[in-house]
C-alpha cells in the first residue's frame, strides 16, 4: 500500500510513490535508523526475559538415583511450570503490544527513549516474581500472587504511558487514521485497567487472578475491537 508523503518517514522505512524513489534527507534517515535501534534493542530484551523464565525449572530439579520416582519429581514442578506458562503468555502479549505500538510511531525524543527504557525495566524484572510465585504456589501465601500481579500491572502501565506520550508529542505517523489511534488507546487503557483490577483479585487467590490475565483481558480487547466505529483495517490488533 502506497503511503502519502507527509514530510516524515514511517517508523520502519520509506516507501516509493508513483514508481519513484523517495529522497530521504540526513535527518529523516537518522530518525529511521534510531527507531530501528530502539525496536531491535527492545525485541532483544523481550527475548532474553522470556528465555530467563525457564531457568527456575532447570535449577530446581533434583533427580533421584536410578530414576526412581522420576515422574513424581517432575510432577512436583507443576507450580513452576504453571508460573512459566502464565508469564510467557502475558509477556508475549506485552511484546505484541510493544511491536504494534512502534508500527505507528515515526519519530522519537529523549522522553520516549526513557519511557521505553522504563518499560523494558519492568519487563526485565518479571522473572523474579515469576520464580517467587512458582516457589510458593503450593502454600496459601497471598503476597507472592499480589506481588506478581502488581509487577505485571507496572509493565502494562509503562506501555500505556509510553503510547499516550507518543500521541501527545505527535510522534506518530501522520498517515495513521485518528480512529485507529483512538482504538489503540482504548485497548491500552483497558489492558492497564484489567491488570490493576487483577491486583485486588490476587488477594482472593491465583485462580481468580488468572481469570483476569488469561480470560478477561483477551475478552476486553476483543470487545473493544468490535465496537462500532472503531474497527479500521489499519488499526493495531493488540
C-alpha positions in Angstrom: 0.0 0.0 0.0 1.4 3.4 -1.0 1.8 5.9 1.8 1.0 9.6 1.2 4.0 11.8 1.6 3.8 13.7 4.8 7.3 15.1 5.0 8.3 12.4 7.5 9.2 8.7 7.2 7.3 5.9 8.6 8.6 4.0 11.7 10.3 1.4 9.6 11.1 2.6 6.1 10.2 5.0 3.4 8.1 3.6 0.6 8.0 4.5 -3.1 5.3 6.7 -4.5 4.3 6.7 -8.2 7.3 4.4 -9.0 9.9 7.0 -8.0 12.2 6.5 -5.1 11.8 8.8 -2.1 14.7 11.2 -1.5 15.5 10.8 2.2 17.3 13.6 3.9 20.0 13.0 6.5 17.7 13.9 9.4 15.0 11.5 8.2 17.5 8.7 7.7 18.9 9.2 11.1 15.4 9.1 12.7 14.6 5.8 10.8 17.9 4.2 12.0 17.3 5.4 15.5 13.8 3.8 15.6 15.2 0.6 14.2 17.7 0.5 17.0 15.0 1.1 19.6 12.9 -1.7 18.3 15.8 -4.1 17.9 17.0 -3.4 21.4 13.5 -3.8 22.8 13.0 -7.1 21.0 16.3 -8.4 22.3 15.3 -7.6 25.9 11.9 -9.3 25.5 13.6 -12.4 24.0 16.1 -12.6 26.9 13.4 -12.1 29.5 11.2 -14.9 28.1 14.2 -17.2 28.0 15.1 -16.5 31.6 11.6 -17.6 32.7 12.5 -21.2 32.2 15.6 -21.2 34.4 13.8 -22.0 37.7 12.5 -25.2 36.1 16.1 -26.3 35.3 17.7 -25.1 38.5 15.4 -26.9 41.0 15.3 -30.4 39.5 16.9 -32.9 41.9 16.8 -36.3 40.0 16.6 -39.4 42.3 19.2 -42.1 42.0 18.4 -44.8 39.4 15.4 -42.9 38.0 13.1 -43.9 40.9 10.1 -41.7 41.4 11.2 -39.6 38.5 7.6 -39.0 37.4 6.8 -37.7 40.9 9.8 -35.4 40.8 8.7 -34.0 37.5 5.1 -33.6 38.7 6.3 -31.7 41.8 7.4 -28.9 39.4 3.9 -28.1 38.3 3.8 -24.8 40.2 6.9 -23.5 38.4 5.6 -24.8 35.1 2.3 -23.0 35.6 4.0 -19.7 36.5 6.3 -20.1 33.5 3.3 -20.6 31.1 1.3 -17.7 32.6 4.3 -15.4 32.4 5.2 -16.4 28.9 1.8 -15.7 27.7 1.5 -12.3 29.5 4.9 -11.1 28.5 4.2 -12.3 25.0 1.1 -10.0 25.0 3.3 -7.1 26.2 5.7 -7.8 23.3 2.8 -7.8 20.8 1.5 -4.5 22.1 5.0 -3.0 22.0 5.5 -4.3 18.4 2.3 -2.8 17.2 2.9 0.5 19.0 6.1 1.1 17.2 4.4 0.4 13.9 2.5 3.6 14.4 5.5 5.7 15.8 7.6 7.6 13.2 9.7 9.7 15.5 11.2 9.8 19.0 12.7 12.1 21.6 14.5 11.7 24.9 11.2 11.4 26.7 10.1 8.4 24.7 13.6 6.8 25.0 13.4 6.9 28.7 9.8 5.7 28.9 10.7 2.8 26.7 13.7 2.0 28.9 11.4 2.1 32.0 9.0 -0.2 30.2 11.9 -2.7 29.5 13.0 -2.4 33.1 9.6 -3.5 34.3 9.6 -6.4 31.8 13.1 -7.4 32.8 12.0 -7.7 36.4 9.3 -10.2 35.6 11.4 -13.4 36.0 11.8 -12.6 39.8 8.1 -12.5 40.7 7.6 -15.5 38.4 10.2 -17.5 40.3 8.7 -16.3 43.6 5.1 -17.3 42.8 6.4 -20.7 41.4 8.2 -21.4 44.6 5.3 -20.5 46.9 2.3 -21.6 44.8 1.6 -24.7 46.9 1.1 -22.6 50.0 -1.7 -20.2 51.0 0.6 -17.2 50.9 -1.1 -14.2 49.4 1.9 -11.9 48.9 3.6 -13.8 46.0 0.3 -13.6 43.9 -0.3 -9.9 44.8 3.4 -9.1 44.1 3.2 -10.9 40.8 0.0 -9.1 39.7 1.5 -5.7 40.8 4.6 -6.3 38.7 2.6 -7.1 35.6 0.5 -4.0 36.2 3.6 -1.8 36.3 4.6 -3.2 32.9 1.2 -2.6 31.4 1.1 1.0 32.8 4.6 1.7 31.4 3.5 0.6 28.0 0.3 2.7 28.2 2.1 5.8 29.4 4.6 5.4 26.5 1.8 5.2 24.0 0.0 8.2 25.4 3.2 10.2 25.5 3.9 9.4 21.8 0.4 10.5 20.9 0.6 13.8 22.9 4.0 14.6 21.5 2.8 13.9 17.9 5.4 11.2 17.3 3.0 9.1 15.3 3.0 8.7 11.6 0.6 11.4 10.3 -0.9 8.9 7.9 -2.4 6.9 10.7 -6.2 7.3 10.9 -7.5 9.0 14.0 -9.9 6.2 14.6 -7.0 3.7 14.7 -5.2 5.8 17.3 -8.3 6.0 19.5 -8.9 2.3 19.2 -5.3 1.5 20.2 -5.6 4.0 23.1 -8.8 2.4 24.3 -7.3 -1.1 24.3 -4.2 0.2 26.1 -6.3 1.8 28.8 -8.5 -1.3 29.1 -5.5 -3.6 29.4 -4.0 -1.5 32.2 -7.4 -1.4 34.0 -7.7 -5.2 33.9 -4.2 -5.7 35.3 -4.9 -3.1 38.0 -8.1 -4.9 39.0 -6.2 -8.2 39.0 -4.1 -6.9 41.9 -7.3 -6.9 44.0 -8.3 -10.3 42.6 -4.9 -11.6 43.6 -5.9 -11.3 47.3 -8.6 -13.9 46.6 -6.2 -16.3 45.0 -4.2 -17.2 41.9 -7.1 -18.9 40.0 -9.2 -15.7 40.2 -6.2 -13.5 39.2 -5.5 -15.8 36.2 -9.1 -15.3 35.0 -8.3 -11.6 34.7 -5.0 -12.2 32.8 -5.9 -15.1 30.5 -9.7 -14.7 30.0 -11.0 -11.2 30.9 -8.0 -9.4 29.2 -8.4 -11.0 25.8 -12.2 -10.7 26.0 -12.0 -6.9 26.8 -9.7 -6.4 23.8 -12.0 -8.4 21.5 -15.0 -6.4 22.6 -13.2 -3.1 22.0 -12.2 -4.2 18.5 -15.8 -5.0 17.8 -17.2 -1.6 19.0 -19.0 0.1 16.0 -17.0 3.0 14.6 -13.7 1.7 16.0 -12.9 -1.0 13.5 -10.4 0.0 11.0 -8.3 -2.1 8.6 -5.2 -0.2 9.7 -6.0 -0.5 13.5 -3.5 -2.3 15.6 -4.7 -5.7 16.8 -3.1 -5.9 20.2 
